[in-house]
């Protein structure tokens, strides 16, 4: 690093449902394809909460968390040709070598030398500096005039909602869509589903504040299963058929079970939620209904398209940001984000201390 700093501040997963802001060795270039990025803005993902609870076995205590953010290139390896020090970049949650068999098939999430590694198997973005492997194919130049706070939402939640929910769920013009879970990824699926002109767009959540957010972002019908029968309401809205696309955006057995009851014949259940325990598949009810169930990790192949849409003002990811914190307050940010039902948090933006 040109600043010659030997240590940085970083948010570290310390195990037993805890994280701590600690001093850590500054990252260094370890491959010619690496870049060191000085992080300017980052955020917390629901997956980070799953890690903190011990649901992600690949992430061990001692890891710097985070896989989302924007920043400025500090240094590049000798093989990096697309970026130079001083460039403003969007950090993808998925690192891609762009040459292995999975990457050549567009499955960057299964890259043999990358995939979801940031904040999982290598140190992540909730730090003052981060090492990005395969920088040429894992970073994106920040377009001129675009709000970098909004761009943080394109690191993960918008590609995830679009790819794992909308595209895997086969949303198309005239289709009926229900999204179970109005958290950040569910809302990103809601925003991007509208690009495909569905006939019905329904959102289900137990949190009235999140349902209000869904309404403001384009949901036509809101269902709180604590106040009414969600299955009956969806069937009433779909001529008794259920929905062509059911997007599970929570990641618990109860919501996965509900999603199975909402499927129309020939429909697709697109699982987006991160599951930390087993779920039951009611195949005795589904085997004859010509349905599909998909489960996937985001590949971020849609990130270039999403960057163009945000430039054109077609999507507004900044609407997801409900709270802002300085990096020194990141532990407070975790408390706020993990208590979303009380705080109303959707995405918390963490800005580096100047």
C-alpha positions in Angstrom: 0.0 0.0 0.0 1.3 3.4 -1.0 0.3 4.8 2.4 2.7 2.4 4.1 0.2 1.6 6.8 0.9 -1.6 8.6 -2.4 -1.9 10.3 -6.1 -1.1 9.5 -9.4 -1.1 11.4 -11.6 -4.0 10.5 -14.8 -5.6 11.7 -14.0 -9.2 12.6 -16.2 -12.2 13.2 -15.0 -13.5 16.6 -17.4 -16.4 17.0 -20.2 -17.1 19.4 -22.6 -14.6 17.8 -20.1 -11.8 18.2 -18.1 -9.3 16.1 -15.5 -6.8 17.1 -13.8 -3.8 15.6 -10.1 -4.6 15.7 -6.7 -3.6 14.4 -5.6 -6.0 11.7 -2.6 -6.2 9.4 -3.1 -4.1 6.3 -3.8 -6.2 3.2 -1.0 -6.6 0.6 -0.9 -7.7 -3.0 -0.4 -11.5 -3.1 -1.0 -12.1 -6.8 -0.4 -10.1 -10.0 -4.2 -10.1 -10.5 -4.9 -8.5 -7.1 -5.9 -4.9 -6.3 -6.0 -3.2 -3.0 -9.0 -1.0 -2.6 -9.4 1.8 0.0 -13.1 1.3 1.0 -15.2 4.4 1.2 -18.6 3.0 1.8 -19.8 -0.5 2.8 -22.9 -2.1 4.3 -24.2 -5.1 6.2 -25.9 -8.1 4.5 -28.3 -10.5 6.0 -25.7 -13.1 5.2 -23.3 -11.4 7.6 -25.9 -12.0 10.3 -26.1 -15.7 9.3 -22.3 -15.9 9.6 -22.5 -14.3 13.0 -25.0 -16.9 14.1 -22.7 -19.7 12.9 -24.9 -20.7 10.0 -22.1 -20.4 7.4 -19.5 -23.2 8.1 -17.0 -21.9 5.5 -16.5 -18.6 7.5 -14.4 -19.2 10.5 -13.8 -16.9 13.5 -11.1 -14.4 12.8 -12.5 -13.4 9.4 -13.0 -9.8 8.4 -16.7 -9.6 7.3 -18.3 -7.9 4.4 -18.7 -8.5 0.7 -20.3 -5.2 -0.5 -18.9 -1.7 -1.0 -17.3 1.0 -3.1 -13.9 2.5 -2.9 -10.8 3.8 -4.6 -8.0 1.7 -6.0 -4.9 2.0 -3.8 -2.6 -0.4 -5.6 -2.7 -3.0 -8.4 -0.8 -6.1 -9.3 1.3 -6.2 -12.4 -1.3 -8.1 -14.4 -4.2 -5.7 -13.7 -4.9 -3.8 -16.9 -8.4 -2.3 -16.5 -7.8 -0.3 -13.3 -5.2 2.0 -11.9 -4.6 3.7 -8.5 -7.1 6.5 -8.0 -10.0 4.8 -9.9 -13.3 4.7 -8.1 -14.8 1.2 -8.2 -17.8 -0.9 -7.3 -16.8 -4.1 -5.5 -18.7 -7.2 -6.6 -19.7 -9.7 -3.9 -18.5 -12.4 -6.3 -14.9 -12.7 -7.4 -14.4 -14.2 -10.8 -11.3 -15.3 -12.6 -13.2 -15.1 -15.9 -11.3 -18.1 -17.4 -12.3 -21.3 -15.6 -15.0 -23.6 -16.9 -17.6 -22.3 -14.5 -16.8 -18.6 -15.3 -17.0 -19.3 -19.0 -20.5 -20.7 -18.4 -21.5 -17.5 -16.6 -21.5 -19.2 -13.2 -19.1 -16.8 -11.5 -20.4 -17.9 -8.1 -18.7 -21.2 -8.6 -15.4 -19.8 -10.0 -12.7 -22.3 -9.2 -10.4 -19.5 -7.9 -13.1 -17.2 -6.6 -16.8 -17.1 -6.1 -18.2 -15.8 -2.8 -14.9 -15.5 -1.0 -15.0 -11.9 0.3 -16.0 -11.9 4.0 -16.3 -15.7 3.8 -13.0 -17.5 3.1 -10.9 -14.3 2.7 -11.0 -11.0 4.5 -13.9 -8.7 3.3 -15.0 -5.2 2.9 -16.0 -4.1 6.4 -12.5 -2.7 6.7 -10.5 0.4 5.8 -8.8 -1.5 3.0 -9.5 -4.8 1.2 -7.6 -7.0 -1.2 -9.7 -7.9 -4.3 -8.6 -11.0 -6.2 -9.0 -11.1 -10.0 -9.5 -7.4 -9.9 -10.1 -6.9 -13.7 -13.2 -9.2 -13.6 -14.3 -8.5 -10.0 -14.5 -4.7 -9.9 -16.6 -2.3 -11.9 -15.7 1.3 -12.7 -18.0 3.8 -11.0 -19.9 5.7 -13.7 -19.5 9.5 -13.6 -22.3 11.3 -11.8 -23.8 8.3 -10.0 -24.4 8.3 -6.3 -21.8 5.9 -4.8 -24.1 5.3 -1.8 -26.7 3.8 -4.2 -24.0 1.8 -5.9 -23.3 -0.1 -2.7 -26.7 -1.8 -3.3 -25.4 -3.2 -6.6 -22.6 -5.2 -4.9 -25.1 -7.9 -3.9 -28.7 -7.3 -3.2 -29.9 -6.0 -6.6 -28.1 -8.7 -8.6 -29.3 -11.3 -6.1 -32.9 -10.2 -6.3 -32.8 -10.0 -10.0 -30.9 -13.2 -10.8 -31.9 -15.6 -8.1 -35.4 -14.3 -7.7 -36.8 -12.7 -10.9 -34.8 -14.4 -13.6 -34.7 -17.9 -12.0 -38.4 -17.4 -11.1 -39.2 -16.8 -14.8 -41.1 -13.5 -14.2 -42.6 -12.4 -17.5 -45.3 -10.1 -18.9 -48.7 -11.0 -17.6 -47.4 -13.4 -14.9 -48.4 -13.5 -11.3 -45.7 -13.0 -8.7 -45.6 -13.2 -5.0 -42.5 -12.3 -2.9 -42.3 -13.8 0.6 -40.1 -11.5 2.7 -39.8 -7.8 2.3 -36.2 -7.5 3.5 -33.5 -5.8 1.3 -33.2 -8.8 -1.2 -37.0 -9.3 -1.4 -37.4 -5.6 -2.1 -34.7 -5.7 -4.7 -36.6 -8.5 -6.4 -39.7 -6.4 -6.2 -38.0 -3.5 -7.9 -36.5 -5.6 -10.7 -39.6 -7.7 -11.2 -41.4 -4.6 -12.4 -39.1 -4.5 -15.5 -40.9 -7.6 -16.7 -44.4 -6.3 -16.4 -46.1 -8.9 -14.3 -49.9 -8.9 -14.0 -50.0 -9.3 -10.2 -47.2 -8.3 -7.8 -47.8 -9.4 -4.2 -45.5 -9.1 -1.2 -45.9 -11.0 2.1 -44.2 -10.0 5.4 -45.0 -9.9 9.1 -43.5 -6.5 9.5 -45.9 -3.6 8.7 -43.0 -1.2 8.2 -41.5 -3.4 5.5 -44.9 -3.8 3.9 -45.1 0.0 3.8 -41.7 0.1 2.1 -42.8 -2.6 -0.4 -45.9 -0.5 -1.2 -43.7 2.6 -1.9 -41.5 0.5 -4.2 -44.3 -0.8 -6.4 -46.1 -3.7 -4.7 -49.7 -3.8 -5.6 -51.0 -6.1 -2.9 -49.6 -6.5 0.7 -50.3 -9.4 2.9 -49.4 -9.7 6.6 -49.9 -13.4 7.5 -50.2 -12.4 11.2 -53.4 -10.6 10.3 -54.9 -12.7 7.5 -54.6 -16.0 5.9 -51.8 -15.5 3.3 -52.7 -18.6 1.2 -56.4 -17.7 1.0 -55.6 -14.1 0.0 -53.1 -15.1 -2.7 -55.6 -17.6 -4.1 -58.3 -15.0 -4.1 -56.0 -12.6 -6.1 -55.2 -15.3 -8.7 -58.5 -16.9 -9.5 -57.8 -19.7 -7.1 -54.6 -20.8 -9.0 -51.7 -19.4 -7.0 -48.7 -17.6 -8.5 -46.6 -18.3 -11.5 -43.5 -17.1 -9.6 -43.0 -17.5 -5.9 -39.9 -15.9 -4.5 -38.7 -17.1 -1.1 -36.6 -14.2 0.4 -36.4 -15.1 4.1 -34.6 -18.4 4.5 -36.5 -20.2 7.3 -38.6 -23.4 7.2 -41.9 -21.6 7.8 -41.6 -19.3 4.8 -40.4 -22.1 2.5 -43.4 -24.2 3.6 -45.7 -21.2 2.8 -44.1 -20.7 -0.6 -45.0 -24.3 -1.6 -48.7 -23.6 -0.9 -48.6 -20.5 -3.1 -47.5 -22.1 -6.3 -49.8 -22.2 -9.4 -49.6 -25.3 -11.6 -46.6 -24.9 -13.9 -45.1 -22.3 -11.5 -41.6 -21.7 -10.2 -40.5 -21.4 -6.6 -37.2 -19.4 -6.7 -35.4 -19.7 -3.3 -33.3 -16.7 -2.5 -33.1 -16.9 1.3 -30.1 -18.3 3.1 -31.2 -21.4 5.0 -29.3 -22.4 8.1 -31.4 -25.5 8.8 -33.2 -28.2 6.8 -36.6 -27.6 5.3 -39.4 -30.0 4.4 -40.5 -30.5 0.7 -44.1 -31.5 0.4 -43.6 -33.5 -2.7 -46.7 -35.6 -2.1 -48.6 -32.3 -2.9 -46.4 -31.0 -5.6 -45.3 -34.0 -7.8 -48.2 -33.6 -10.2 -48.3 -29.9 -10.5 -45.5 -29.4 -13.1 -43.7 -27.0 -10.8 -40.0 -26.1 -10.6 -37.9 -25.2 -7.6 -34.6 -23.3 -8.0 -31.9 -22.4 -5.5 -28.9 -20.4 -6.5 -26.1 -18.2 -5.4 -25.8 -14.9 -7.3 -23.4 -14.8 -10.2 -23.5 -11.0 -10.7 -23.7 -11.4 -14.5 -26.4 -8.7 -14.5 -24.2 -6.0 -12.7 -23.3 -4.2 -16.0 -27.0 -4.0 -16.9 -27.9 -2.7 -13.5 -25.2 -0.1 -13.7 -26.8 1.2 -16.9 -30.2 1.2 -15.4 -29.1 3.2 -12.4 -27.4 5.7 -14.7 -30.6 6.0 -16.7 -32.7 6.6 -13.5 -34.7 3.4 -14.1 -33.9 1.9 -10.7 -33.3 3.7 -7.4 -31.3 1.5 -5.0 -30.8 4.4 -2.7 -34.4 3.9 -1.4 -33.1 0.9 0.4 -30.9 3.0 2.7 -32.6 3.7 6.0 -29.7 4.3 8.3 -26.2 5.7 8.0 -23.2 5.2 10.3 -19.6 6.1 10.4 -17.2 3.1 10.3 -16.3 3.6 14.0 -19.9 2.9 14.8 -20.2 -0.3 12.8 -21.0 -2.4 15.9 -23.9 -0.1 16.6 -24.8 -0.5 12.9 -24.9 -4.3 13.4 -27.2 -3.9 16.4 -29.5 -1.6 14.4 -29.6 -4.0 11.4 -30.1 -7.1 13.4 -33.1 -5.5 15.3 -34.8 -4.4 12.0 -38.3 -5.2 13.4 -37.7 -2.5 16.1 -35.5 -0.1 14.1 -37.2 -0.3 10.7 -33.8 -0.9 9.1 -33.5 -2.1 5.5 -29.9 -1.3 4.5 -27.5 0.5 6.7 -24.8 2.5 4.9 -21.4 2.6 6.6 -19.1 5.4 5.6 -15.5 5.4 6.3 -14.3 8.0 8.9 -12.5 10.8 7.1 
